[in-house]
Amino acid sequence: MPERIPNNRVAYGKALVAVGETRPNVVVLEADLGKGTQTVLFRERFPERYFPVGIAEGNMMGVAAGLATTGLVPFASTFCVFASMRAVEQFRNSIAYPRLNVKVVATNAGIEIGPDGATHQAIEDIAIMRAIPNVTVLVPSDPVMTMKLIPMVADSVGPVYVRIGRQDTPYLYDEHTLHLEFGKAVLAREGHDVTIIAIGNMVCRALAAAEILEREGISARVLDMFSIKPLDTDAIVRAARETGCIVTAEDHNILGGLGGAVAEVLSAELPVPLVRVGVQDTFAESGDGEAVLRAYGLTAERIAEAARIAMARRDGLRRTQ
């Protein structure tokens, strides 16, 4: 029976090892967080291709940039909050601007990390990274997707930012049927009454919300928008046209993240009611991860409520037309 991988961090570590077995030009850098990011698994298998730089994230980006100029494919890992803010100048100027082939895979995303508090709860990283030119931004939602995505990242050309959560994650997909393509959303569930677009740890909650809504006779489409940049604008416009209203769900500030990206598409292409579920532009408190998510409304129940609101707004607009 295949090993059950508990979360996306472990999936990343295992995928790195598999990538290293077949791609000798892949190297790994970490900033004193090898256990937290699970890159320690790569160190155990390929110690000569593993470079710990200490608590020096900016320097890690510079080293990764230098290694990339030699033809190597560096994977640089730390927590999301450090990769996107402490090291953002070096990432922007030394990696994104010259389009170097560096892959930044950052873990411990969002407020689900709970006890670490606001200083470590990255709620701004997607907004920051997707605003930097030349950067691909990806957010896998389960271990199956993470295991499939990392080899794709290794084989891609140019800067990539991958956002990974810390908590255990349910399996959502079958490795034999899941097809991934940068810039293409995964249709996680069919539906025609409302569309829920989610990323990362909110995809499983979006699917749970769809189950709640189904019991009320509401058919909810769920899109896993794992590729934030490039974004699947076609899927968003199609959902707007076919369901007439959209909900976004993310463990991130509602400003600048998935909700902001979807709003940009809708405002330019096909305006429909949009309700954004996420962190409401506030720093979160410390606490148990699930308790913190509940406290800030990142739940299946809140997503279902948002869907009802979006549908009511759509129906109200239709009555006035």
Backbone bond lengths (Angstrom), bond angles and torsions (degrees), N, CA, C in turn:
res aa  C-N    CA-C-N  psi(-1)  N-CA   C-N-CA  omega(-1)  CA-C   N-CA-C  phi
1 M - - - 1.464 - - 1.524 108.71 -
2 P 1.359 119.09 132.98 1.463 121.24 -178.21 1.528 111.66 -59.85
3 E 1.316 115.04 146.96 1.465 120.29 178.55 1.520 110.00 -64.40
4 R 1.327 115.75 137.39 1.464 120.91 177.43 1.522 108.70 -89.46
5 I 1.324 117.30 114.93 1.462 122.03 -179.40 1.523 108.29 -87.12
6 P 1.338 118.15 125.39 1.464 119.66 -170.91 1.514 115.69 -72.58
7 N 1.326 117.80 -31.45 1.465 119.03 -174.49 1.528 110.72 -155.48
8 N 1.312 115.63 175.54 1.459 120.89 -175.80 1.526 112.68 -71.92
9 R 1.329 117.57 -27.58 1.473 119.30 177.02 1.522 110.69 -63.89
10 V 1.315 116.83 -47.75 1.463 120.55 179.05 1.518 110.01 -65.59
11 A 1.326 116.52 -38.95 1.464 119.97 177.04 1.527 110.30 -60.25
12 Y 1.323 116.82 -40.31 1.462 120.48 178.06 1.521 110.78 -62.80
13 G 1.332 117.05 -47.65 1.462 119.83 179.29 1.511 112.78 -58.79
14 K 1.315 116.65 -43.32 1.469 121.14 -179.82 1.531 110.89 -69.60
15 A 1.327 116.51 -38.53 1.458 119.64 178.62 1.524 111.06 -65.71
16 L 1.326 116.61 -36.35 1.466 120.56 177.23 1.522 111.15 -61.03
17 V 1.324 115.83 -43.66 1.466 119.56 178.97 1.523 110.21 -61.66
18 A 1.339 116.87 -44.94 1.463 120.60 179.32 1.523 111.13 -62.27
19 V 1.322 116.36 -40.52 1.457 120.78 177.62 1.524 110.26 -63.78
20 G 1.334 116.14 -42.06 1.458 120.48 -179.92 1.514 113.64 -63.26
21 E 1.319 117.01 -29.24 1.460 120.98 -179.60 1.527 112.13 -65.51
22 T 1.309 116.69 -33.27 1.468 120.38 -174.03 1.528 113.41 -110.73
23 R 1.325 116.60 -7.61 1.471 120.44 -177.76 1.525 108.75 -129.96
24 P 1.320 117.72 89.53 1.466 121.28 -174.64 1.525 114.09 -67.02
25 N 1.329 117.08 -11.39 1.469 119.03 178.68 1.523 113.24 -88.06
26 V 1.343 117.40 -1.47 1.467 121.09 177.48 1.523 109.78 -81.94
27 V 1.345 115.78 129.19 1.461 122.16 175.34 1.522 107.92 -128.23
28 V 1.324 116.19 161.65 1.464 120.96 -175.09 1.522 109.76 -128.35
29 L 1.334 115.69 136.38 1.460 122.37 174.40 1.524 108.60 -121.50
30 E 1.324 116.91 144.92 1.462 120.12 175.88 1.522 109.83 -145.37
31 A 1.339 114.93 154.17 1.462 121.75 -174.57 1.525 110.50 -112.08
32 D 1.332 115.76 68.55 1.467 122.67 175.87 1.529 113.05 66.25
33 L 1.344 116.75 22.97 1.466 119.92 -178.69 1.523 110.95 -135.43
34 G 1.327 116.38 36.90 1.453 120.27 -178.13 1.510 113.98 -59.73
35 K 1.334 116.86 -38.24 1.467 119.45 178.08 1.517 110.84 -73.13
36 G 1.328 116.51 -39.41 1.460 119.90 -179.36 1.511 112.77 -65.07
37 T 1.331 116.54 -36.93 1.463 120.52 -179.80 1.522 113.23 -92.46
38 Q 1.328 116.12 -9.97 1.467 124.19 -177.92 1.531 113.20 68.78
39 T 1.339 117.45 15.18 1.461 119.11 171.68 1.526 110.84 -69.86
40 V 1.313 116.42 -11.95 1.469 120.56 176.89 1.526 110.79 -57.38
41 L 1.318 117.39 -27.13 1.467 120.51 178.13 1.531 110.42 -64.80
42 F 1.325 116.25 -36.55 1.469 120.27 177.07 1.529 109.56 -69.28
43 R 1.306 117.15 -39.91 1.470 120.99 179.25 1.522 111.19 -60.09
44 E 1.324 116.86 -40.08 1.459 120.65 -179.29 1.526 111.44 -65.59
45 R 1.322 117.40 -31.44 1.467 121.51 -178.13 1.525 112.39 -91.30
46 F 1.335 116.63 -38.16 1.466 120.78 -175.90 1.531 110.63 -131.67
47 P 1.316 118.76 67.36 1.474 120.02 -175.76 1.525 113.28 -59.72
48 E 1.317 117.47 -30.05 1.467 120.24 -177.89 1.534 112.21 -75.79
49 R 1.324 117.38 -10.58 1.471 121.65 179.77 1.524 111.17 -113.53
50 Y 1.300 116.36 20.84 1.464 122.55 -175.72 1.523 109.03 -122.60
51 F 1.336 116.70 125.70 1.455 120.53 -173.06 1.535 111.20 -125.12
52 P 1.327 118.10 99.94 1.467 120.22 174.13 1.528 109.90 -81.06
53 V 1.316 117.16 127.35 1.469 120.46 -177.09 1.527 112.69 -105.44
54 G 1.329 116.92 0.03 1.453 119.44 -176.74 1.519 111.40 79.30
55 I 1.338 115.25 -170.11 1.464 119.88 -177.80 1.526 108.25 -79.57
56 A 1.325 115.00 73.96 1.461 121.99 -174.87 1.521 108.57 -151.43
57 E 1.338 115.15 69.51 1.466 120.25 -172.32 1.527 112.75 -63.54
58 G 1.321 116.75 -40.39 1.451 119.10 178.33 1.517 111.78 -61.61
59 N 1.321 115.82 -42.93 1.457 120.25 177.16 1.527 110.49 -63.18
60 M 1.336 117.51 -37.18 1.459 120.87 178.44 1.529 110.71 -58.64
61 M 1.328 116.80 -40.88 1.465 119.42 178.37 1.523 110.96 -64.80
62 G 1.311 116.83 -40.05 1.454 119.71 178.74 1.516 112.60 -65.76
63 V 1.327 116.46 -41.31 1.467 120.41 177.06 1.518 110.21 -64.20
64 A 1.334 116.47 -43.30 1.467 120.41 178.92 1.526 110.41 -60.74
65 A 1.325 116.78 -40.94 1.456 120.29 178.39 1.527 110.47 -61.34
66 G 1.335 116.31 -44.64 1.459 119.44 179.06 1.515 112.68 -62.25
67 L 1.319 116.67 -43.14 1.461 120.52 178.44 1.526 111.25 -62.14
68 A 1.335 115.88 -37.23 1.464 119.50 -179.19 1.523 111.47 -64.50
69 T 1.336 117.57 -30.64 1.467 119.49 -179.45 1.524 112.02 -70.71
70 T 1.328 117.64 -12.75 1.467 121.16 179.42 1.524 112.37 -94.46
71 G 1.326 117.20 -0.08 1.457 120.60 -179.16 1.509 114.17 99.83
72 L 1.330 117.37 -2.88 1.461 120.51 175.71 1.529 110.04 -78.45
73 V 1.338 115.90 161.96 1.464 121.89 177.05 1.522 107.66 -115.41
74 P 1.338 117.90 94.25 1.462 120.76 -177.38 1.525 112.74 -80.55
75 F 1.329 115.67 133.34 1.461 122.87 167.22 1.524 106.39 -104.52
76 A 1.320 117.15 117.26 1.462 122.07 -179.42 1.524 108.44 -110.26
77 S 1.338 116.67 125.98 1.458 119.83 -173.70 1.519 112.57 -129.71
78 T 1.317 114.41 140.89 1.453 124.21 172.11 1.524 105.99 -161.71
79 F 1.325 118.38 -168.27 1.454 120.36 176.31 1.532 109.48 -77.58
80 C 1.327 116.47 152.61 1.462 122.01 -176.84 1.529 112.28 -55.19
81 V 1.319 116.69 -42.40 1.456 119.92 -175.70 1.525 111.31 -63.19
82 F 1.336 117.05 -33.78 1.461 120.45 -180.00 1.532 111.81 -80.99
83 A 1.329 116.36 -40.15 1.463 119.81 -179.37 1.522 111.59 -63.80
84 S 1.325 116.44 -37.95 1.459 120.37 -172.89 1.518 113.90 -90.72
85 M 1.343 118.19 -15.43 1.459 119.29 -177.18 1.526 113.21 -126.35
86 R 1.295 117.61 -52.65 1.456 118.98 -179.58 1.527 111.78 -64.09
87 A 1.320 116.79 -32.42 1.471 120.59 -175.38 1.515 112.84 -114.10
88 V 1.338 118.20 15.33 1.464 119.12 -170.92 1.522 112.36 -68.74
89 E 1.332 119.33 -34.58 1.463 119.22 -179.83 1.525 111.31 -64.09
90 Q 1.338 115.84 -44.98 1.464 119.75 179.21 1.522 110.78 -66.61
91 F 1.328 116.88 -39.13 1.465 119.95 177.58 1.530 110.46 -62.81
92 R 1.310 116.23 -45.51 1.467 120.28 -178.53 1.521 111.67 -64.02
93 N 1.323 115.99 -51.85 1.464 119.52 -170.20 1.524 114.29 -84.34
94 S 1.335 116.89 -31.20 1.466 119.80 -175.57 1.525 113.24 -97.64
95 I 1.343 117.35 -18.75 1.467 120.47 -176.42 1.527 111.70 -119.31
96 A 1.342 117.42 -55.86 1.464 119.90 -175.32 1.526 111.86 -70.05
97 Y 1.322 117.03 -45.55 1.465 119.77 -176.85 1.532 111.66 -60.24
98 P 1.342 119.64 -48.40 1.478 118.91 177.18 1.523 114.07 -84.51
99 R 1.321 117.97 4.76 1.467 123.66 178.71 1.528 111.88 56.44
100 L 1.306 116.35 47.26 1.460 119.91 179.16 1.526 110.44 -78.66
101 N 1.316 114.54 154.06 1.463 121.12 -171.52 1.532 111.37 -86.35
102 V 1.324 115.58 64.82 1.463 122.61 -179.24 1.525 109.13 -110.79
103 K 1.327 116.17 136.19 1.461 122.35 179.67 1.533 108.73 -112.06
104 V 1.306 116.63 113.64 1.463 121.38 177.78 1.524 107.46 -99.13
105 V 1.315 116.42 113.74 1.464 121.41 177.73 1.523 106.92 -112.84
106 A 1.332 115.40 110.57 1.459 121.53 -173.70 1.523 110.19 -111.21
107 T 1.315 115.77 138.74 1.465 121.19 -176.84 1.526 110.51 -113.37
108 N 1.344 114.92 -179.64 1.466 122.75 178.39 1.524 111.37 60.97
109 A 1.325 114.68 51.68 1.459 121.51 -178.14 1.517 111.91 -81.91
110 G 1.322 115.68 154.05 1.459 121.68 168.76 1.514 115.20 69.84
111 I 1.342 114.73 -167.48 1.464 120.50 -178.26 1.528 112.40 -91.62
112 E 1.330 117.48 -3.17 1.466 119.47 179.76 1.522 112.08 -65.03
113 I 1.349 116.74 -16.88 1.464 118.60 179.09 1.519 111.09 -73.53
114 G 1.343 116.51 -7.40 1.458 124.04 166.12 1.509 118.22 50.59
115 P 1.348 118.56 -90.72 1.469 121.56 -171.05 1.526 114.62 -61.57
116 D 1.319 118.56 -21.62 1.461 120.41 -178.75 1.520 112.86 -70.11
117 G 1.312 117.20 -18.52 1.450 120.88 174.04 1.514 115.00 81.41
118 A 1.337 114.86 179.37 1.461 122.03 -172.02 1.523 112.85 -61.58
119 T 1.324 118.32 -30.25 1.467 119.72 -178.58 1.515 112.34 -65.80
120 H 1.340 117.33 -23.59 1.460 121.34 -178.04 1.529 112.86 -113.27
121 Q 1.307 118.24 -6.87 1.461 121.79 -178.82 1.528 109.26 -85.38
122 A 1.314 116.69 98.23 1.465 121.01 -177.11 1.525 110.16 -75.50
123 I 1.325 116.36 109.29 1.463 121.06 176.83 1.531 111.38 -117.91
124 E 1.344 116.30 7.34 1.456 120.84 -177.02 1.530 113.30 -120.97
125 D 1.314 117.05 -7.35 1.467 119.79 -166.76 1.523 114.33 -65.89
126 I 1.332 117.94 -37.61 1.466 119.02 178.94 1.525 109.88 -64.46
127 A 1.338 116.55 -43.95 1.459 120.77 179.56 1.521 110.80 -58.63
128 I 1.322 116.84 -41.73 1.464 121.43 -179.17 1.522 110.66 -68.22
129 M 1.314 116.67 -51.81 1.457 120.37 -172.42 1.525 113.07 -70.12
130 R 1.323 118.17 -35.99 1.462 118.03 -178.83 1.520 111.70 -75.23
131 A 1.329 117.66 -14.26 1.460 121.00 177.22 1.524 112.76 -84.58
132 I 1.330 117.06 -8.57 1.462 121.05 -179.97 1.529 108.65 -90.75
133 P 1.320 118.71 124.00 1.465 120.77 179.78 1.529 112.36 -59.59
134 N 1.323 115.10 153.38 1.474 124.84 173.88 1.535 114.07 75.96
135 V 1.333 119.15 3.03 1.461 121.30 -173.00 1.530 110.94 -105.41
136 T 1.318 116.72 129.63 1.465 122.86 171.07 1.522 107.98 -88.17
137 V 1.338 117.07 133.65 1.467 122.08 -177.24 1.522 109.46 -121.41
138 L 1.336 116.94 121.78 1.461 122.79 -174.19 1.526 110.91 -128.60
139 V 1.345 116.35 143.77 1.464 121.54 -179.05 1.529 109.07 -136.94
140 P 1.331 118.92 89.33 1.474 120.42 -179.76 1.523 111.48 -68.77
141 S 1.339 115.31 150.44 1.462 120.56 -173.33 1.516 114.94 -106.68
142 D 1.330 118.89 -18.66 1.458 119.55 178.40 1.527 109.46 -150.18
143 P 1.343 118.28 168.88 1.466 120.37 -177.08 1.514 113.81 -60.39
144 V 1.325 118.03 -34.50 1.464 120.72 178.81 1.523 109.65 -62.44
145 M 1.315 116.45 -46.46 1.455 120.05 179.59 1.522 111.03 -64.61
146 T 1.326 117.34 -41.32 1.461 120.49 179.94 1.514 110.91 -61.68
147 M 1.332 117.19 -44.12 1.459 120.70 -179.91 1.528 111.57 -62.88
148 K 1.333 117.28 -34.34 1.465 120.81 178.57 1.525 111.69 -77.99
149 L 1.316 116.05 -32.65 1.455 120.31 -172.45 1.533 113.03 -75.77
150 I 1.335 117.36 -38.65 1.464 120.15 -174.57 1.536 112.28 -61.07
151 P 1.328 121.11 -43.70 1.471 119.20 174.49 1.525 112.49 -60.94
152 M 1.336 117.72 -35.88 1.457 120.59 176.99 1.527 110.67 -64.20
153 V 1.322 115.49 -40.78 1.467 120.66 178.09 1.525 109.78 -63.14
154 A 1.332 116.68 -43.50 1.469 120.81 -179.66 1.527 111.36 -61.46
155 D 1.316 117.44 -34.37 1.463 121.29 -176.88 1.525 113.05 -89.36
156 S 1.327 117.21 -8.87 1.464 120.22 178.80 1.520 110.03 -77.22
157 V 1.315 115.74 166.40 1.462 121.34 -179.95 1.522 108.98 -116.82
158 G 1.329 116.39 125.32 1.457 120.46 177.40 1.514 112.95 111.54
159 P 1.323 116.72 174.29 1.469 121.71 -176.91 1.525 112.49 -67.63
160 V 1.318 115.46 136.37 1.467 121.72 177.60 1.530 108.79 -133.73
161 Y 1.329 115.78 139.07 1.468 121.88 172.24 1.519 107.79 -118.21
162 V 1.335 116.49 121.11 1.466 121.92 178.77 1.518 108.16 -113.69
163 R 1.318 116.45 128.07 1.471 123.04 -177.20 1.530 109.24 -105.84
164 I 1.329 115.94 124.27 1.465 121.01 -175.37 1.531 109.93 -130.49
165 G 1.331 116.38 137.86 1.456 121.25 178.09 1.521 112.26 -83.43
166 R 1.343 115.38 177.45 1.457 120.17 -176.97 1.524 113.16 -105.25
167 Q 1.321 117.53 -35.87 1.461 120.45 -170.14 1.536 111.57 -73.35
168 D 1.329 115.38 160.88 1.460 120.54 176.02 1.528 110.22 -59.74
169 T 1.323 114.54 146.50 1.461 121.03 -169.73 1.526 110.02 -132.02
170 P 1.326 118.17 131.50 1.475 118.98 176.45 1.522 111.09 -69.46
171 Y 1.316 115.53 152.04 1.461 120.54 173.98 1.531 108.57 -73.91
172 L 1.324 116.12 131.00 1.451 121.38 179.74 1.524 112.57 -112.22
173 Y 1.336 116.97 -22.13 1.451 120.95 -171.24 1.522 112.17 -129.51
174 D 1.318 114.51 161.36 1.458 123.27 174.53 1.525 107.59 -99.09
175 E 1.318 116.89 126.68 1.463 120.21 -177.14 1.528 112.76 -60.61
176 H 1.319 117.29 -24.18 1.469 120.77 -177.15 1.534 112.49 -82.51
177 T 1.327 117.10 -20.95 1.466 119.29 -176.21 1.524 113.38 -114.57
178 L 1.322 118.00 -13.79 1.461 120.42 -178.90 1.525 110.34 -72.61
179 H 1.321 115.73 122.99 1.469 121.47 176.57 1.519 108.58 -113.98
180 L 1.315 116.88 128.54 1.457 121.77 -178.85 1.525 110.50 -119.77
181 E 1.310 114.54 140.99 1.463 121.56 175.26 1.522 107.28 -148.54
182 F 1.315 117.23 129.63 1.458 119.82 177.57 1.527 109.19 -56.04
183 G 1.323 115.94 133.20 1.462 120.01 179.44 1.507 114.63 86.15
184 K 1.346 117.98 5.60 1.461 121.38 179.51 1.531 109.85 -126.88
185 A 1.314 116.74 122.44 1.457 120.99 177.67 1.520 110.74 -70.01
186 V 1.319 115.96 154.45 1.466 121.72 173.23 1.527 108.33 -96.50
187 L 1.320 116.17 125.55 1.461 120.35 175.85 1.528 107.66 -79.06
188 A 1.327 115.89 101.08 1.461 121.15 -177.01 1.520 112.37 -82.07
189 R 1.347 116.52 -23.84 1.462 120.25 179.50 1.527 108.50 -159.94
190 E 1.315 116.07 135.83 1.457 121.40 175.44 1.531 110.13 -74.82
191 G 1.324 116.33 154.41 1.453 120.99 176.88 1.506 110.59 179.89
192 H 1.352 117.17 157.08 1.459 119.56 -175.01 1.523 114.41 -130.77
193 D 1.338 118.59 -5.09 1.469 120.40 -177.36 1.530 113.07 -94.61
194 V 1.299 117.23 -33.94 1.460 122.98 -177.72 1.525 107.42 -157.83
195 T 1.340 116.62 150.57 1.459 120.48 177.51 1.521 110.14 -114.14
196 I 1.324 115.67 130.68 1.459 122.03 174.38 1.527 107.34 -109.55
197 I 1.321 116.73 120.35 1.460 122.03 177.52 1.521 107.80 -107.80
198 A 1.324 116.83 123.05 1.461 120.35 -173.62 1.521 110.43 -136.12
199 I 1.326 114.81 163.87 1.462 121.53 176.92 1.521 110.00 -138.07
200 G 1.335 115.18 156.88 1.462 121.37 171.67 1.506 113.83 54.70
201 N 1.335 115.87 -133.64 1.455 120.84 -175.91 1.522 113.85 -70.89
202 M 1.318 117.54 -4.20 1.457 120.31 177.94 1.527 112.77 -91.34
203 V 1.312 118.01 -8.48 1.467 119.44 179.15 1.524 110.33 -67.64
204 C 1.319 117.26 -44.21 1.468 119.05 178.78 1.531 110.67 -63.37
205 R 1.329 116.82 -33.89 1.466 120.24 177.64 1.526 111.05 -73.11
206 A 1.315 116.96 -33.03 1.467 120.09 175.33 1.522 110.68 -65.11
207 L 1.334 116.52 -40.51 1.465 120.07 177.60 1.523 110.95 -66.37
208 A 1.332 116.86 -37.20 1.471 120.01 176.06 1.526 110.31 -66.34
209 A 1.326 117.18 -37.54 1.467 120.64 176.58 1.518 110.83 -63.47
210 A 1.335 116.40 -38.79 1.463 120.35 178.37 1.529 111.01 -62.20
211 E 1.331 116.12 -35.85 1.476 120.03 176.36 1.527 110.45 -65.81
212 I 1.333 117.13 -41.83 1.469 120.96 177.28 1.520 110.03 -59.68
213 L 1.328 115.59 -46.17 1.458 120.13 -177.93 1.527 111.77 -67.53
214 E 1.323 116.68 -34.62 1.466 119.87 179.28 1.523 110.88 -60.76
215 R 1.322 116.99 -36.46 1.471 120.81 178.43 1.528 111.54 -66.14
216 E 1.334 116.10 -16.68 1.461 120.73 177.68 1.527 111.65 -100.29
217 G 1.334 115.69 5.67 1.451 119.90 -179.71 1.514 114.23 83.81
218 I 1.322 117.14 16.22 1.466 122.17 -179.24 1.520 109.19 -105.43
219 S 1.317 115.83 128.79 1.460 122.23 -179.05 1.526 109.22 -97.47
220 A 1.325 116.97 111.29 1.462 122.18 -176.29 1.522 111.16 -107.21
221 R 1.306 116.15 124.50 1.463 122.34 171.72 1.539 107.97 -81.21
222 V 1.324 117.31 139.53 1.465 121.47 176.83 1.520 109.20 -122.80
223 L 1.319 116.00 122.07 1.457 122.63 175.86 1.523 109.27 -109.54
224 D 1.316 116.12 127.31 1.456 122.37 173.97 1.531 106.62 -91.97
225 M 1.347 116.19 102.53 1.457 121.28 -175.54 1.535 109.34 -92.06
226 F 1.342 115.27 59.06 1.466 120.23 -175.83 1.523 111.86 -60.60
227 S 1.331 116.93 -26.51 1.462 121.76 178.29 1.529 108.23 -97.70
228 I 1.325 115.40 98.97 1.464 121.19 179.65 1.526 110.39 -78.03
229 K 1.313 115.55 -34.04 1.458 120.98 178.20 1.520 108.09 -149.60
230 P 1.324 120.11 112.69 1.469 126.10 3.06 1.526 112.54 -68.85
231 L 1.315 115.62 148.37 1.458 122.97 -176.56 1.527 109.53 -99.70
232 D 1.329 115.67 143.48 1.467 120.60 179.55 1.525 109.10 -82.55
233 T 1.328 116.14 80.97 1.462 120.28 -179.05 1.523 111.51 -65.27
234 D 1.319 117.41 -32.39 1.471 120.44 179.89 1.524 110.84 -62.45
235 A 1.344 116.84 -42.90 1.464 120.20 -179.68 1.522 110.94 -66.45
236 I 1.318 116.87 -35.69 1.463 120.55 179.32 1.526 110.59 -67.82
237 V 1.321 116.61 -46.86 1.469 120.53 -179.78 1.529 110.39 -65.15
238 R 1.331 116.83 -39.95 1.467 120.25 178.12 1.532 110.52 -62.24
239 A 1.337 116.00 -42.31 1.463 119.91 178.96 1.525 110.86 -64.38
240 A 1.320 116.56 -40.44 1.463 120.40 178.79 1.522 110.87 -63.14
241 R 1.317 115.55 -41.82 1.464 120.03 -178.41 1.535 111.09 -69.93
242 E 1.331 117.12 -41.18 1.468 120.42 -172.26 1.520 113.75 -86.14
243 T 1.343 118.40 -29.64 1.473 119.93 -179.20 1.521 112.86 -112.06
244 G 1.311 117.33 -20.10 1.460 120.19 173.24 1.505 116.55 79.40
245 C 1.329 118.75 -2.32 1.466 121.55 177.60 1.518 108.96 -162.64
246 I 1.342 115.13 153.51 1.458 120.44 -172.99 1.523 110.69 -139.23
247 V 1.338 114.31 144.36 1.470 122.66 171.22 1.524 107.27 -120.13
248 T 1.322 117.62 137.13 1.465 120.60 171.76 1.518 108.54 -111.68
249 A 1.342 115.75 148.11 1.466 120.94 -178.28 1.521 108.96 -138.48
250 E 1.335 116.40 123.64 1.457 121.14 -176.48 1.521 110.61 -152.50
251 D 1.312 116.25 147.33 1.462 122.87 172.81 1.528 106.92 -91.45
252 H 1.324 115.48 70.45 1.464 123.88 -170.65 1.523 106.13 -167.43
253 N 1.309 116.92 160.15 1.454 120.07 173.42 1.529 109.50 -56.63
254 I 1.342 116.86 140.19 1.459 119.47 178.13 1.530 111.18 -68.95
255 L 1.334 117.00 -12.49 1.459 121.02 177.66 1.521 109.53 -90.99
256 G 1.312 116.73 120.13 1.460 121.11 171.59 1.508 117.05 86.61
257 G 1.318 118.02 -9.45 1.456 120.65 -178.61 1.516 111.85 -95.56
258 L 1.337 116.13 -138.78 1.461 120.73 -179.45 1.528 111.11 -59.55
259 G 1.342 116.25 -47.79 1.457 119.56 -179.23 1.511 112.21 -58.62
260 G 1.334 116.32 -42.39 1.455 120.14 177.84 1.512 112.14 -64.76
261 A 1.333 116.82 -41.28 1.459 121.01 -179.50 1.533 110.86 -64.02
262 V 1.319 116.83 -43.27 1.470 120.50 179.21 1.528 110.14 -67.16
263 A 1.330 116.76 -39.84 1.466 119.91 178.52 1.521 111.24 -61.16
264 E 1.334 117.05 -38.21 1.463 120.79 178.49 1.527 110.81 -61.45
265 V 1.333 116.17 -42.71 1.467 119.88 179.94 1.518 110.77 -66.46
266 L 1.333 117.02 -46.99 1.458 120.39 -177.22 1.522 111.42 -63.44
267 S 1.321 117.62 -42.22 1.468 120.02 -178.01 1.516 111.58 -64.13
268 A 1.328 116.56 -30.41 1.462 120.47 -178.53 1.525 113.06 -88.54
269 E 1.341 116.96 -30.23 1.459 120.11 -170.33 1.525 114.48 -110.72
270 L 1.337 117.32 -49.01 1.464 120.21 -174.26 1.531 109.72 -159.44
271 P 1.323 118.09 86.07 1.465 120.32 -177.52 1.526 112.35 -62.78
272 V 1.343 115.50 125.17 1.463 122.91 173.24 1.524 107.05 -140.78
273 P 1.337 118.02 163.74 1.469 119.45 178.11 1.525 111.64 -56.83
274 L 1.329 115.46 134.23 1.462 123.34 179.74 1.516 108.50 -132.14
275 V 1.331 116.27 128.96 1.463 121.87 174.16 1.520 107.90 -119.32
276 R 1.334 116.49 125.77 1.463 121.92 -175.82 1.526 110.32 -101.96
277 V 1.322 115.53 120.86 1.459 121.80 173.68 1.521 107.72 -101.79
278 G 1.313 116.20 125.81 1.458 121.51 -178.66 1.507 109.06 173.13
279 V 1.309 116.61 -166.47 1.460 121.23 177.38 1.524 107.68 -74.21
280 Q 1.312 116.71 124.14 1.464 121.90 -171.92 1.530 111.89 -85.08
281 D 1.329 115.60 61.13 1.459 122.56 174.78 1.533 112.19 53.29
282 T 1.330 114.72 50.57 1.460 120.45 179.04 1.517 109.11 -146.63
283 F 1.328 116.63 153.39 1.456 119.93 171.00 1.519 108.31 -78.42
284 A 1.326 116.03 141.46 1.468 120.58 -178.90 1.525 111.03 -91.55
285 E 1.304 115.31 159.60 1.457 121.71 176.24 1.527 110.33 -83.66
286 S 1.325 115.49 170.90 1.465 121.38 174.37 1.516 109.75 -84.43
287 G 1.321 116.19 153.91 1.449 120.49 177.12 1.511 111.28 160.65
288 D 1.310 116.50 178.07 1.456 120.91 175.09 1.525 109.78 -53.72
289 G 1.337 116.23 138.11 1.456 120.45 -173.58 1.510 114.20 -53.73
290 E 1.326 117.70 -50.28 1.462 120.68 -179.22 1.527 111.09 -65.93
291 A 1.332 116.35 -37.21 1.463 119.97 178.72 1.523 111.05 -64.40
292 V 1.322 116.72 -39.59 1.468 120.42 178.48 1.527 110.42 -65.69
293 L 1.341 116.76 -43.47 1.461 119.41 177.20 1.531 111.20 -58.42
294 R 1.326 116.35 -43.07 1.469 120.04 178.54 1.523 111.31 -64.32
295 A 1.322 116.44 -41.27 1.465 120.79 -176.94 1.517 112.28 -62.70
296 Y 1.325 116.31 -29.77 1.461 120.15 -177.98 1.527 113.04 -106.53
297 G 1.332 115.59 15.96 1.458 120.19 170.93 1.503 116.04 76.71
298 L 1.322 117.77 21.59 1.461 120.57 179.61 1.531 108.89 -95.77
299 T 1.326 115.52 68.66 1.459 122.47 -174.08 1.522 110.58 -134.55
300 A 1.326 114.97 164.17 1.461 120.26 176.00 1.527 110.71 -62.29
301 E 1.321 116.28 -39.13 1.468 120.32 -178.95 1.530 111.28 -62.90
302 R 1.322 115.99 -41.16 1.469 119.62 179.53 1.532 110.49 -68.14
303 I 1.322 117.22 -37.53 1.469 120.04 177.75 1.529 109.99 -64.39
304 A 1.324 116.74 -42.02 1.468 120.31 177.96 1.525 110.73 -62.85
305 E 1.326 116.66 -40.93 1.462 120.67 177.33 1.529 110.64 -62.75
306 A 1.328 116.36 -42.30 1.460 120.63 178.47 1.526 111.15 -62.01
307 A 1.330 116.45 -36.67 1.468 120.24 178.04 1.531 110.68 -64.05
308 R 1.319 116.88 -41.16 1.469 120.07 178.39 1.523 110.74 -63.69
309 I 1.332 116.58 -40.71 1.462 120.91 178.85 1.524 110.61 -63.95
310 A 1.340 116.08 -45.27 1.464 120.23 -179.89 1.528 111.12 -61.56
311 M 1.327 116.66 -41.59 1.466 120.42 179.75 1.524 111.30 -66.36
312 A 1.340 116.42 -39.09 1.467 119.81 179.12 1.523 110.62 -64.82
313 R 1.318 116.60 -39.31 1.469 119.67 177.66 1.519 110.97 -65.72
314 R 1.330 116.13 -42.84 1.472 120.12 177.06 1.514 111.00 -59.19
315 D 1.329 116.52 -47.75 1.457 120.44 -176.65 1.533 110.15 -66.36
316 G 1.336 116.47 -35.10 1.472 119.40 177.03 1.501 111.74 -65.19
317 L 1.311 117.46 -40.39 1.462 120.41 178.52 1.525 111.12 -66.23
318 R 1.325 115.89 -38.35 1.468 119.07 -179.90 1.526 111.62 -64.90
319 R 1.340 116.42 -34.21 1.472 119.56 -179.23 1.530 111.57 -70.48
320 T 1.333 116.36 -24.71 1.461 119.55 -178.25 1.530 112.86 -89.54
321 Q 1.324 116.20 -7.14 1.468 119.42 -176.85 1.531 111.38 -89.25
